[in-house]
Amino acid sequence: MRHVHTPDAPRPAGHYSQAIVHSGVVYVAGQLPLDPTWPDAPHGTVEEQTRRVLRNVEAILRAAGSDLDHLLTVTVYLTDVAHWPSVNAAYAEVLGSHRPARTVVPVAALHHGYLVEMTATAAVKAD
């Protein structure tokens, strides 16, 4: 088992790793739309938050030896289901033709007032 850390994604704010790699699979911890280079950045629209979360996931996957094309499953936590069309459009824009399995979970609130959070599981790229 290997713990993953990259400065290209937000540092964990608690007792957890950005991701764990085990048996060729990357397990990415929940990612909020925090910008690691500008922690106090304005939250932005739900589309901007979705793209930022996916950039954080992508940075962690790269550090783990994977990428967005190797995503197996994504769980999206969303504070308002009314945002779903916008989130889905931004998600499709970033992922293109790749369509990992996905679950959407409505939640009452997310840390710092963000609108979207994601966890992900991906395969490590073959050498």
C-alpha positions in Angstrom: 0.0 0.0 0.0 1.3 3.4 -1.0 0.2 6.9 0.3 0.0 9.6 -2.4 0.8 13.2 -1.9 1.2 16.0 -4.4 1.6 19.7 -3.9 -0.5 20.1 -7.1 -3.7 19.3 -5.1 -5.0 20.6 -1.8 -3.2 19.3 1.3 -5.2 17.1 3.5 -6.7 19.1 6.4 -7.1 16.1 8.6 -5.8 12.6 9.3 -6.0 11.2 5.8 -4.1 10.9 2.5 -4.9 12.5 -0.8 -5.0 9.0 -2.1 -4.0 5.4 -1.5 -2.7 3.0 -4.1 -3.2 -0.7 -3.5 -3.1 -3.6 -5.9 -3.1 -1.4 -9.0 -6.0 0.7 -7.9 -6.0 4.4 -6.8 -8.5 5.5 -4.1 -8.8 9.3 -4.1 -10.1 11.0 -0.9 -12.9 13.5 -1.2 -11.8 16.6 -3.1 -13.3 20.0 -2.7 -12.8 22.8 -5.2 -9.9 24.2 -3.3 -7.1 25.7 -5.5 -3.7 24.6 -4.0 -2.0 27.8 -5.3 -4.7 30.2 -4.1 -6.5 28.8 -1.0 -8.6 31.9 -0.5 -9.9 32.0 -4.1 -13.5 32.9 -4.5 -15.8 29.8 -4.7 -17.0 30.5 -8.3 -19.9 29.0 -10.1 -20.8 25.3 -9.7 -19.3 24.7 -13.2 -16.0 26.3 -12.1 -16.1 24.3 -8.8 -16.7 21.1 -10.8 -13.7 21.8 -13.1 -11.5 22.6 -10.1 -12.4 19.4 -8.3 -11.6 17.4 -11.4 -8.2 19.2 -11.8 -7.5 18.2 -8.2 -8.5 14.6 -8.8 -6.3 14.6 -12.0 -3.3 16.0 -10.1 -3.6 13.2 -7.5 -4.1 10.5 -10.1 -1.0 11.7 -12.0 1.0 11.5 -8.8 -0.3 8.0 -8.3 0.6 6.8 -11.8 -2.9 7.2 -13.3 -5.0 9.8 -15.1 -8.6 10.7 -15.8 -8.9 8.2 -18.6 -8.3 5.4 -16.1 -11.1 6.5 -13.7 -13.3 3.6 -12.8 -15.9 5.3 -10.6 -16.7 8.8 -9.3 -19.0 9.8 -6.4 -20.3 13.3 -6.7 -21.6 15.0 -3.5 -23.9 17.9 -4.5 -25.6 20.4 -2.2 -28.5 21.1 -4.6 -29.7 18.6 -7.2 -30.9 21.7 -9.2 -27.1 22.1 -10.0 -27.0 18.7 -11.6 -27.3 19.8 -15.3 -24.4 22.3 -14.8 -22.2 19.8 -13.0 -22.9 17.2 -15.6 -22.0 19.5 -18.4 -18.7 20.6 -16.8 -17.9 17.0 -15.9 -18.5 15.9 -19.5 -16.4 18.8 -20.8 -13.4 17.7 -18.7 -13.8 13.9 -19.2 -14.7 14.0 -22.9 -15.7 10.5 -24.2 -14.6 8.7 -21.1 -17.6 7.6 -19.0 -16.6 6.1 -15.6 -19.3 4.7 -13.4 -20.8 7.5 -11.3 -23.0 8.1 -8.3 -24.6 11.4 -7.3 -25.3 12.0 -3.6 -27.4 15.0 -2.5 -26.1 16.4 0.7 -27.3 19.2 3.0 -24.0 21.1 3.1 -20.3 20.8 2.3 -17.3 22.2 4.2 -16.5 25.9 3.6 -19.8 26.3 1.8 -18.7 24.6 -1.4 -21.3 23.2 -3.8 -19.6 20.0 -5.0 -17.1 17.4 -3.7 -15.9 14.2 -5.4 -14.3 10.9 -4.5 -12.8 8.7 -7.2 -11.3 5.3 -7.9 -9.0 4.7 -10.8 -6.8 2.0 -12.3 -3.0 2.6 -12.3 -1.7 2.9 -15.8 0.1 -0.2 -17.1 3.8 0.4 -17.7 
